[in-house]
């Protein structure tokens, strides 16, 4: 069957820290209309990691092996081909199918950025399946403070164009300068492995896929629904993230009953990669508290 999911082209492994690849083995998983690729690693209570825009599971490669020491970790590539226009409902059905097959019963669901929006929708639609919810740099709706308009609508496209079209050495040097000053999604914790992985992704992601994901993100608004969430929720945001994402995390923590807000120290939007040890330890510790 054909692939119907976003897939990061091979070659990213050369940029990765070798430790990240411990236990990272992909396999095909059938969905309506084709297949995606997923990774299942570790033993223990199930923990499903839902990736961010553009939908590559490799967003969690730096923390998955750490979490797999205590959990059965599942992550997969999000659908990129739809029957008609892209819809949240199709992504939600895919997540249900993955969870039913490899994380049955009560599971913890963790999503980063747009993946957190999908995790919210899953918890609202299937409350009996979600034992705990982790929302990393996510949002109840997209909001752009007036002070952040320039960064979102002018600087961000310029950065993406530079990373995509500059020769590789110049693009990586540019990314390093951005990291040193916490520019775009980078932070000073972003080492050559993180920068290399992001650069590989930016150069190869189809522009149409990225735009379709952005449109879906702007369609997401569950503010009126979140107060009825009954499962424990952990909200995480990077200390060096933009005003938009810090405000979105605060809004989630206000709207979800008894949610806990944690700040990833010294990190930006890429903290599951750049501050992976803290990210994994914080999630594991919080989930352990739920069992105590």
C-alpha positions, 0 to 999 in steps of 0.5 A, spaced: 500 500 500 502 507 498 504 511 504 499 516 506 503 520 511 508 525 512 515 522 512 522 525 514 527 522 508 532 518 510 539 521 511 537 525 518 540 519 522 547 522 520 545 528 523 542 525 530 546 523 536 547 516 536 544 515 543 538 517 540 537 511 535 537 506 541 531 502 540 528 506 534 526 501 529 520 503 524 515 499 521 509 500 517 502 501 520 496 500 515 491 506 515 485 507 511 487 509 504 495 507 505 500 506 511 504 510 516 510 508 519 510 508 527 516 506 532 514 502 538 519 501 544 520 499 551 515 496 556 511 499 561 505 503 561 503 506 554 505 513 552 503 515 545 507 521 543 503 525 537 508 529 533 508 537 531 508 540 524 509 537 519 508 531 522 514 527 523 515 522 529 523 524 529 521 530 533 521 525 539 527 522 537 532 525 542 527 523 548 523 517 546 529 512 548 529 515 555 522 515 556 522 507 553 526 506 560 519 506 563 514 506 558 511 503 552 513 509 547 509 509 541 510 515 536 508 515 528 508 520 522 501 524 521 497 523 515 498 527 509 493 525 504 486 525 505 480 523 502 478 531 500 480 537 504 485 535 510 480 534 516 482 534 524 477 528 524 481 524 519 487 525 524 483 523 530 481 517 527 488 515 525 490 516 532 485 512 535 487 506 530 494 507 532 492 507 540 487 501 539 493 497 536 499 498 540 497 502 546 490 499 548 486 500 554 488 507 558 494 510 555 498 517 557 497 521 551 503 527 549 503 532 544 508 537 542 505 544 539 500 542 533 500 534 536 498 537 542 492 540 539 490 533 536 492 530 543 487 535 546 481 533 541 483 525 542 482 526 550 475 530 549 473 525 544 475 519 548 475 520 555 475 513 557 482 512 553 486 517 556 489 516 563 493 522 563 495 528 558 501 532 556 501 538 552 508 541 550 508 548 547 501 547 545 495 551 544 487 551 545 487 556 539 492 560 535 493 567 537 498 572 535 499 578 540 500 584 536 507 585 539 509 578 535 506 579 528 513 581 525 516 575 528 510 570 526 509 573 519 515 576 516 521 573 520 519 566 521 518 565 513 525 569 512 528 564 517 525 558 513 527 560 506 534 561 509 534 554 512 531 551 506 535 555 500 542 557 503 548 552 501 548 547 507 554 550 511 551 557 510 545 554 513 547 551 519 552 557 521 546 561 520 542 556 525 547 556 530 547 564 530 540 564 531 540 558 537 545 563 540 540 568 541 534 564 541 532 566 535 526 562 531 525 556 535 532 555 537 535 556 543 542 555 546 541 548 548 541 546 540 547 543 539 549 540 532 545 534 532 539 538 533 540 543 528 542 538 523 536 534 524 532 541 523 535 543 517 534 536 514 527 537 515 526 544 513 530 542 506 525 536 505 518 538 507 513 539 502 511 546 502 504 544 501 504 539 507 506 545 511 501 550 509 496 545 510 498 543 517 498 551 518 491 551 516 489 546 520 492 549 526 488 555 525 482 551 525 483 549 532 479 552 537 477 548 543 477 553 549 470 552 551 471 544 551 477 544 555 474 545 562 470 538 561 477 535 561 477 530 567 484 527 566 490 529 569 494 534 565 501 537 564 502 543 560 510 544 558 513 550 555 520 552 554 523 558 558 525 562 551 519 561 547 515 566 544 510 570 547 505 567 543 507 560 546 508 562 553 501 565 553 498 559 550 501 555 555 498 559 560 491 559 557 491 551 557 493 551 564 487 556 566 482 552 562 484 545 564 482 543 571 487 542 576 493 542 570 500 543 572 504 548 568 512 546 568 517 551 564 523 547 560 529 551 563 533 555 558 529 552 552 525 554 546 520 551 542 524 545 540 525 543 547 523 535 546 530 535 542 534 541 545 532 539 553 530 532 552 533 529 558 529 534 562 523 533 558 523 526 559 524 526 566 519 531 568 514 527 564 516 520 567 516 524 574 509 527 573 506 520 571 509 516 577 506 521 581 499 519 578 500 512 580 502 513 587 
